[in-house]
């Protein structure tokens, strides 16, 4: 498990308001993916996941004020493999159908021009 906390917000800024959650519990997150938007009196910023996994819980709700270092959410890193979508299997190009027996032209889409 890893915690997502309120980061340093800038010079002389010590608290922010949770503007919008971009993820909800059960959602998959990748490293560096934005999870929540925070607003301060000076800036608006997105807080990203430091580790990939699944959002296990959200500690604070939209509209609440939070201070630097306070817990925002918990990411379950062990859920990363279980929640990851399966990679599509590589597909090989299909072979052209065999030419009709006795055909002078093996490619059915190619015809001599007259």
C-alpha positions, -999 to 999 in steps of 0.1 A, spaced: 0 0 0 12 35 -7 -3 68 4 -11 98 -17 -6 129 4 -10 167 -1 24 178 -15 43 210 -9 20 237 -24 44 266 -29 59 294 -9 37 304 20 8 282 10 0 256 37 -35 244 28 -57 236 -3 -92 226 -11 -100 193 -29 -116 205 -61 -122 173 -80 -114 136 -77 -102 122 -111 -103 86 -98 -126 67 -75 -120 36 -53 -114 6 -74 -100 26 -103 -66 16 -117 -38 42 -117 -4 43 -133 27 60 -119 25 97 -126 -12 96 -134 -33 125 -120 -56 113 -92 -70 146 -77 -72 183 -84 -64 207 -55 -71 245 -54 -52 270 -34 -54 308 -32 -25 310 -56 -25 279 -78 -45 249 -89 -26 217 -92 -31 180 -99 -17 154 -75 -4 122 -92 1 87 -80 37 79 -71 31 41 -75 8 22 -98 -21 1 -85 -57 4 -76 -73 32 -55 -81 13 -23 -97 43 -4 -102 80 -5 -96 98 28 -110 133 20 -140 145 -1 -144 172 -26 -148 206 -10 -127 197 21 -97 217 31 -64 198 35 -30 207 48 5 197 35 12 160 43 -24 150 50 -36 117 36 -57 120 4 -59 84 -8 -44 49 -5 -32 29 -35 -31 -9 -33 0 -19 -53 -8 -56 -50 -40 -50 -70 -19 -37 -99 -16 -71 -116 -51 -83 -108 -67 -51 -122 -45 -47 -152 -63 -55 -185 -49 -84 -204 -26 -74 -232 -41 -83 -266 -25 -113 -283 -4 -106 -313 -22 -113 -344 -4 -126 -375 -14 -114 -409 -38 -138 -426 -24 -156 -456 -41 -150 -490 -65 -177 -500 -50 -203 -524 -55 -196 -561 -81 -216 -579 -68 -248 -595 -55 -242 -630 -54 -204 -626 -27 -187 -646 -29 -158 -622 -23 -168 -585 -36 -135 -572 -74 -132 -577 -73 -94 -574 -47 -90 -602 -60 -94 -638 -42 -87 -670 -51 -54 -687 -60 -55 -724 
